[in-house]
């Protein structure tokens, strides 16, 4: 546009007597200049649609000793105060592994753990949680939350749905905790090759990562929304928003003014184009390991909105997806042994299964089976490791009706004297994860990280012969053959724990599991 106008102005200045136009010619040039102006200024003219729905959640940021009165979505008022803040860091990376706040709600005091797979707590007439505290801001280069005070609190009326008033569904078609995950404030996996107490550049996760089988798991829209970007194509007018287009990413905008990011997609559905409207549950793409995935196949699901600071920031979505999953799939019992742990050899850690859930409100039995063959019972147990490795400890929970479920506590153990030899990591997935029946073919995939030599050994948990594979011969994170694949069919119903093990050139083990529940044949 600037060049075209410059040429036109130059022609007028050089030969004004020759620049004589008919009325129709003048109309044509006016139209032409208008088109040029619109094309060049579309981002200035277009803007996101105004929100038409108000979220149920109320969000406040507080400094220590600060209090505030909050009006809830039902019109009731409550008073919040931030009384204390405690953050625990690990001795190797100096990363915040656990953060807690003491809050007072209408005179009642309660400790809340900041995210890390924690759900809102009921206190009197409200539900409350803490998505983030200031600690992770001190040694991270990324401000994903827009937090400028000591802590953020979110609050709902007691008994209220957590997400609404619009519809929300689970964003991918697979079982809860079917594979590895990383949720808000969980320090991202590292192979240990870092300097002790490195003060900067810790990657504290924001948003939700759901591990899944590459090219096999369907990703769906969590809400009705407008497609703002799909791959590198983007609607004009979204510069001052969280939208950051990339070839493997889709952004949706909902009626509340919230933005939804779906990342690392292997493929994007052809119907998902900028400007299109999608419905909750509509397919957006397929799980992959594209973009900045680090090479492990997963969906990164993230919600962003304006925060109390006025900045764009992450809207912690763990509670929303859990609420949606329960409504859609009606589980009776769910084992919960996360987040993963990162410790030096010899340090005592607590493995915690107390976040496990039963529909009848009570877990009757907690049983742990460790990678060395030993066992323990109880919701929380303490354990030490005398050698480095990537371990997956098995938690089995059982309710009063005898129903059971399994989850796995990943423990990354490093040798402080050899941080340049961090243990390898192992990602194991399978598909389908829902309604597997006797005789169905199950596809299982695994990928080793931090090693390119050796083989994986597979134990399918049913007494059948073991299998071997060799993943990651090509260390390129996007390598099509990064994962090794096997298939298996189970001949009896039951709960099967598939164990995959591989060792690096130093003999350090990496052990991973998946739980495959198998139903009777139809």
N, C-alpha and C positions, 0 to 999 in steps of 0.2 A: 504493500500500500504506500509506504513513504516514497519509494522509487517512482511509482506511477504518478503520484501527485507532483513530484519534482519535475518529471518530464513534462507534464501538462503545464506547470507554471513556467517552465523554460520556453515552451512553444509560444505561450501568450506573450512573454516579455520580448521575444525575438521578432515575432511577426504578427502584431495585433491586428493589422489590416487584413491579414489573410485568414484569421480565425473567426470566420463568419458562419454561424450555425443556424439551421432552420429550427423551428420550434420542436419538431420531432427529434432532431439531433440533440438539442439541449436536454430533452427528457431522457434520451438514451444515456447521455453522459451522467446525468444526475443519478439514474438507476445504477449505472456501472460504478460510480464512486461510492454509492451506498452499499453495494455488495462488498467492495473492497474494505470499507470501514467496518462493516459487520464482521467480516472474516478476521480482521486484525484485532477487533475489540470484543470478540465473543466472550472471552473470559471475564471481561469487565461488565458485560451486559447480563450474562447468565448468572444465576445464583441458585443454591440449593433450595428446595421447597421448604416452607415454614413447617415446623412440627404441628401435628394435629392431635397428638395424644400425649398425656402426661404420665411419666413413670410412677409406679407405686412406691419405689424406694426414695428415701430422702438421704442426702449425703452432706456431711459437714467435716471440715478440717479443723483440728484444734491443736494448740500448743499446750504443754504441760501446765496444769493448774487453771486452764481456761475452761469456762462453762458457757453453755448456750441453750436457749429454749428453741425447740424444733416443733413445727407443726407438721403432723403426719398426714398421709394421704386421706385419712378418714376425718380430718379436722381436729382430732385430739392433739393436745400439746404435751410435750415431755421435756424434761431438763436433763442435759448431758454434761458431764465434766470429765476431763482427762486427768487422772490422779497420778499415774506412774507409767513408766515405759522401761522395759527390760529387753535387751538384745544380746543373744549369745552368738559368738563367732567361733569358727573352727581354728585350730592352731596352725594349720598348714597354709591356707589361702587367706585367712583373716576375713572370711566371708560370713555374713549374718546367716546363720542356719535356723534360728528361731527368734521370733520377736513377739513379745506379749505386752498388752496394755491393761492397766487397771482403770476401769471407767465406773462412774457413778450415774445411775439412771433413776431419777426421782427418788434419791436417797438410798438406793440399793447398789452395792458394789459387786463387780464381777470382773474376773480376768478373761481376756480374749486373746487368742493366738492370731497373729496376722496372716491370713490366707493359708498357704501350704496345706490345702485340702480340708480346711475347716469350714463348717457351715455356720450360719447365724445361730445365736444363742437366745433362747427365750428368757426374758427377765421382766416379770410383772406383766404390764400391758403392751410390751413391745418385743420385737425380735431385733437383734443387733449383731453386727460383725465389724471386723477391722480388716480392710483390704491391704493396707500398706502403712509402714512406718518410715521414719526418715533415714534409718540406718543404711539401707541399701543405696541411698543416694551418695554416701560418702566415699565409696570406692567402685562406683560404676560410672561409665561415660555416657549412659543413656538415661534420660528422664522420660520414662514411659507413662508416668502417672500424673504429672502436673501437680505434684504435692509440694507446697511451700511451707507447711507447718510440721509439727512433730508426728501427727498421725491422722489417718482418715477413718471416719466411722460412717456406717450406713445403718439405717433404721427403718423398720416396717411395723405396722400394728401387729399385735399378737394374733396368730391364726390367719393372717393375710397371705395370699400367694406372694411369692418373691418377685416374679416377673409379671408384668402386665401394665396396662389393660389389654395389650395386643397379644396375639397368639405366639407361642414359642415352642419349638420342637427340638429334639436331640439332633445335632448337626451331621451325624454320619450313621450309617446303617451297620452297626456292630454292637456286640455286648459291652457293657460297662467294664472297664479295666481289662479289656481283652488283650492288651499288650502294654508296653512301656508307656509312660506318660510323664509330662512335665507341666506343672501348674504354677499359678502365680506365686512369686517369691521363692520358688524352689531354685536353688543355685544349679545352673545347668551342669550336666555331666562334664567331667574333665578327666583326662588320663593321668593327672598328677604331675605332669611335666611343667611345673610353675615354680617360681621362686617362693620360699617360705614367706608368709605374711606380705605377699605382693599387695601394695596399697590401692592399685587402680585396676580398672578394666575387668572386674568381676561381672559375669553375665547372670544377673538375677532374672529369671524368666518372668514374663508378663503374658497375659493371654493363656490359652490352654493348648497343650500338645497332646494329641491322641495318636499313639502308634497304630499302624494298620498295614495290611498286606498291600504292597505296591501294585498298582493297576487293577485292584480287585475290590476295593471298598468304595461304595457310593457316598459322596458328600452332598448334603442337601441344605437348602436355605432354612435357617433357623426361624425366620419370620417372613411375613409378607414384606416386600421391599422393592426399591428402585435399584436397578443395576447401575452403579456409578462408573465402575470400570471392570473390564474383563480382559485379562492379559495387559497389553500395552495401550489398548484403546480406552479412552476416558471421556466422559462428558465434559464440556466446557463449564467453567465457573466454579471449580472445586479446589482452587489453590489454597485457600485458608481453611483447610479441612485435614483430617488424618489421611486422606487418600494418597497412596504412593504406588502408582501402577507398576506392575512387573509381569513378565510373561507367564508366570505361574499363579497369579493372584487374582481374586475377585473381591470387589468391594460392593456391599449393599448398604442402602440407607433406609431406615425404618421410619414409621410415623412419629416416633418420639424424638427424631433428630439424632439417633444413634447410628454409628457406622460399624459394619461387620466385615472383618477381614478373614478370608479363607486363603491360606498360603500352601505352597509346595505341591500344588495340584499336578498330577501327571497329565491330565487333559481337562479342558473346560468344555462344557456342553455347548453345542452350536447355538442353541436358543438363548444363551446367556450373553446378551450384547448390551453395551451402554444404552440407557434409555428404556430398556425393557422392564416390565413389571414381573416379579416372580412371586409365587405363593409359598408359604411355609411348607416344607417337605418336598419341594420341587428339586430335582437333581441339578446341581451346579457343576459337578465334575467328579473326578476319581482321585483317590489318595495317591500321592507320589512322593518323591524326594527331590523335587526340583528347587531352583532358587537357592536360598541360604539355609537349606535343611540340615547341613552337616553330614548328609549322606544316609540318614536314617529315614525310613518311609513313615510319614505321619501327616496329619492335618494340624496346622496351626490355626486356631480359631480365636479371634480377638474382637472385643467390642470397645469402641472409643466414643467418648462424649465430652461435653464441656464439664469441667470440674469446678468446685467452689473457688479455686484460685483464678478462674477465668480461662485457664489453659485447657487445651485438649489433653485427655488422659485416659488411661485404661479403665474400663468399667469391669471389675472382676466378675467373671461369668461362671465360676465353678458351681455356685449355688443354683444358678439358673438352669444349667445343663443337667444337674442332678435332679432337680424338681421335674424337668421335662422327661428325663429318662424314666423316673418312677411312674409318671402318668402314662407313658406310652407302653412300657414293657412290664409293669407290675411285678417287679422282682419280690421274692419272699425273704431272701437273705442275701447280703452282700458283704464279702470279706474286704477288709481295708487295712493294708500294711504300709502305706506310703506316707511321706516322701522317701526318696532314697537317702542313704547316709554316705558321708565321706569322712574317713577317720585315718589317723596314723596307726601303725602296728602297735598293739599293746593298750590302746585307749578303750575304756569301757563305754559302750553305747547302750541306749534303751531302744529295743524294738517294740513298737506300739501298735496293737491291733484294736485299741479301744474305740476307734472311729468306725469300726464295723457296724453294720445296721441289720436289724431284723424287723419284718413287718409287724410282728406281735410285740415289738418294743424291747425284747430282751435276748441277748446272746447267752446261751446256756454254757458253752464250752469253747475255750480257745486252746488250740494245740499248735505248737511250732515244731517243724522238722528242719534240721539244719543240714547244710551241704556236707558236713562231716559225718552224718548219720545219727547224731544225737537228737534228743527231743526235750521239750519243755512245755509247761502248761501255764496259762495265765494271759490276761490281756496285755500286760507289759512285762518284758523280761530283759535282763541285762546280759551283755555278751562281750567277750574280747576275742581278738584275732591275733595270732602270732606270726602270720605271714601275709604278704600282699596278695591281692586278688580282687576279682569282681564276683561277688557272691550273691546268690538269690536264695533267701530263706523263706520256707513255705509256711504260710499261716492257713490253718483250717479252722473255720468257725462253724458252730452248730447251734441251732435254735431248739426250743423246747419240744418242737414237733419232730426233731431228728433231721431236719433239712440242713444241708451243709453247703459251704462255698469256700473258695480258695483265693488267696492273693499272695504276692511275693514281695518281700522287703529286700531291695537291692542295697548291698553294702559294698562300697568301694574302699578298699584298704590300701594305703600307700606306705612305702618305706621312706621316712623323712631323710634318710641318708642317700637315697637313690631316686630323687624326684624326676630324674631324666628317664627313668624306667617305670613310668606309671603303668598300672595293669591294663591289659586290653579290655574292651567293653564288648558286649554281645547283645544284639537286638534280635528277638525271636517273635514271629507273628504267624497267624494262621487265618484261613478263610475257607468256608463260612464259619462265623462265630455264633450264629443264631440258628436254633432248631436243627442241629446236626443229628442225624439218625443212623441207626445201624446200617452199615454198608455204604453210606455216603462217602464220596471221595473228599478228603480234607487235604488242602494244600498248605504246607508249612514252609516258611522261609526264615533264613537266619543270615546275619551279616556280622562279621567280626570287625572291630575298630582298633587301631593301634598295632596291627600285626597283619602281615601278608603271607606268612609261612604257616604250614601245618593244616590240620583238618578238624572239622567239627564231628563229634560223635553224638548221635541221636538215640535217645531211649524214649519210645512212644508210650511207655507206662502200662502196656497191656501184656507184657511178656513176650512180644514178638521180637524177631532178630533186630539188632541195632543197625543203624545206617550211618554212613560217613559222607560228608560233603566238604568242599573247600571253597568258602566264600571269600570275596574281596581280593581275588588275585589281581584285580585292577583297582588300585587305591583311589582312583578318581571318584569323588563323592557322587557324581552323576552317572557312573558307569552302569550301563544297562544290565550287566552281569554281576553287579555288586553283591546281590543276595544269592545264596545257594538255595535251591528248592527241592523238596521231597514231597511225595504224596503218601497218604495212608488211609486205610479203611478199618474202622473198629467193628468187631463182630458181636459185641455185647453192650447193653446200656451201662452207663456209669460215668464217674468223674475220672478223667485221665489227665495225669500231669506229665507233660512232655518235657524232658530234660535235655538240654543241649550243652555240651562242654567242649572247650578248646583251650589249649595252653600256648603261650608265646614261647619264643626261643629261649627264655630264661626259666621256663617251667611254671610261670605264673598263670593260675587258672582264671578262666572267664566262664561262668555258669549262668545259664538263663533258663526260664521256664515259661510255658503257657499252660493254661487249664482248658481242656476240651471236654465239656459236658456232652454226653451222647444219649439220645432218647431212643425209646423203642421204635421199631419200624412202624409206619402207618398201616 
